[in-house]
Amino acid sequence: MALPKYRTSRSRTRSRRANWKAKVPQLATVTTPEGEVVQVPQNLAAAVRKGYMKP
């Protein structure tokens, strides 16, 4: 496993952590095999459409 060669300053670490932001998932409108229309995240749309997952 790689090790850091130099110590990272406290301000550099904290500013990096403060700038991280979670993104809102893109929702896709999908019709399930049962016929109901639901909105699910884009990466799960194919699985819901095929009936592999329940929304």
C-alpha positions as CSV (number, residue, x, y, z in Angstrom):
1,M,0.0,0.0,0.0
2,A,1.3,3.5,-0.8
3,L,2.3,5.8,2.0
4,P,2.3,9.6,1.9
5,K,5.8,11.0,1.5
6,Y,4.9,14.3,3.3
7,R,2.6,15.3,6.0
8,T,-0.6,17.0,4.7
9,S,-1.3,20.2,6.6
10,R,-4.5,20.5,8.7
11,S,-5.9,23.4,6.6
12,R,-5.3,21.5,3.3
13,T,-7.0,18.4,4.6
14,R,-10.0,20.3,6.0
15,S,-10.5,22.5,2.9
16,R,-10.4,19.4,0.7
17,R,-13.1,17.7,2.9
18,A,-15.2,20.8,3.0
19,N,-15.3,21.1,-0.8
20,W,-16.7,17.6,-1.3
21,K,-20.4,17.6,-2.2
22,A,-22.8,14.8,-2.8
23,K,-24.7,14.9,-6.1
24,V,-28.4,14.4,-6.5
25,P,-29.0,11.3,-8.5
26,Q,-30.6,11.7,-12.0
27,L,-34.1,10.1,-11.8
28,A,-35.6,8.2,-14.7
29,T,-39.3,7.5,-15.2
30,V,-39.8,3.7,-15.6
31,T,-42.7,1.5,-16.1
32,T,-42.5,-1.7,-14.1
33,P,-43.7,-5.1,-15.3
34,E,-46.7,-4.7,-13.1
35,G,-47.6,-1.6,-15.0
36,E,-46.9,1.1,-12.4
37,V,-44.9,4.2,-13.3
38,V,-42.1,5.0,-10.9
39,Q,-39.0,7.3,-10.8
40,V,-35.8,5.6,-9.9
41,P,-32.1,6.5,-10.2
42,Q,-30.8,6.2,-13.7
43,N,-28.3,3.4,-12.9
44,L,-31.2,1.2,-11.5
45,A,-33.7,1.9,-14.3
46,A,-32.9,-1.1,-16.5
47,A,-33.1,-3.5,-13.5
48,V,-36.5,-2.1,-12.4
49,R,-37.8,-2.2,-16.0
50,K,-36.9,-5.9,-16.3
51,G,-38.4,-6.7,-12.9
52,Y,-35.2,-7.7,-11.2
53,M,-35.7,-5.0,-8.5
54,K,-38.7,-3.6,-6.6
55,P,-38.7,0.2,-6.6
